[in-house]
Amino acid sequence: MTDKTPAPAKPQKARLDLRAGPVSLKMEVRVTPAGVLAIGGLVSGILLSTAVLVWTATARR
């Protein structure tokens, strides 16, 4: 094994340029790999809780 510490992970980048007539929108996002995992966990939690709410609301009583 070596005594070198691993290099920090490079952030992922995304950019969106949108134009519709006189309106334009420019967005840029930078996320680290840990941030991508955190976002995935949050989205999973939201989807699972929504599924439980729908199942409960449509269950016969």
C-alpha positions, 0 to 999 in steps of 0.5 A: 500500500502507498501513503498517498491519499486519494485525489478528491473526486471531480464534481459532475457538471451540467448546463442548460441554455433554453430560449423560447421567443424573448425569454431565455433561461441559463442554468448550471449545476455542479455536484460531487459524487457524494452529492449525487448519492444524497440526491438519489436518497432524497428522491427515493424517499420521496417516491417511496412515501408518495407510493405509501400515501397513494396506497393508503388513500386508495385502500378499501375500508 
